[in-house]
Amino acid sequence: MAEGMTYLAVAYMGMLFGIGIWTWTVFARSRDLEQRIHAIEQIHTDNEE
């Protein structure tokens, strides 16, 4: 019984770690995309003036 609970605890912790890494990656890519969009908007605004 304890062996099964240990397995489940380790699997649960691994799942939480995986979700945390995935979330970090999504936010990092989102921040990078926002910076690229801002740079393109800035170039576009500079060209209009």
C-alpha positions, -999 to 999 in steps of 0.1 A, spaced: 0 0 0 27 25 9 46 16 -22 16 26 -44 12 58 -24 48 67 -29 45 61 -66 14 83 -68 31 111 -48 61 111 -70 40 110 -102 19 139 -88 50 160 -80 63 153 -115 31 164 -130 31 196 -111 67 202 -121 59 196 -157 29 219 -156 51 246 -140 77 244 -167 50 244 -194 35 275 -179 68 293 -176 75 285 -213 41 299 -224 46 331 -205 82 335 -218 71 330 -254 42 354 -248 65 381 -235 89 376 -264 60 378 -289 48 411 -272 83 426 -276 84 416 -313 50 431 -319 60 463 -301 92 466 -322 72 461 -354 47 487 -343 75 511 -335 91 506 -369 58 512 -386 52 543 -366 86 557 -374 81 551 -411 48 570 -411 65 601 -397 
